[in-house]
């Protein structure tokens, strides 16, 4: 199993756990996704 680091908190994550192509752990991805949805409010 290959491992890499989360781009935000540098926690070790499995390469297969990359979210949406981002090098983020699950927690940081949730935060990132929440920030994204707040910014893009053009529904």
N, C-alpha and C positions, 0 to 999 in steps of 0.2 A: 504493500500500500504506500503510495507516494504521499508525502505530506508537504504542505506549504504554510505560509503564515498569512493571517488576516491582514489586509492592507491598512486597517485602522488600528486595531488593538494588538496586532502581532501575535495573537493567540494561534497556536498550531491548529490547522484544520486539514482535513483530508482534501486532496486535490479534486476528488469527485464531488465534494460538498460545495464547490463554487456556486454561488447563487447568481443567476442571470449573467453569467460570465464575469462577475465581479469577484475579486479575491477577498471576499468578506466572510467572516464567520456568521452564523445564523443571527446572533444578537445585533451585530453591526449592520447586517443586511436589513433587518427589521427597522432599525433607526433610519438607515439610508432611504428605505422605501417610504417611510412615514414623512421624512423631510421632502422627498420628491413630490409626493401627492399634495403636500401643503403648497408648494411653489407653483405647480402646474394646476391652476384652478380655472381652466377655460372650458368647462363643460357646458 
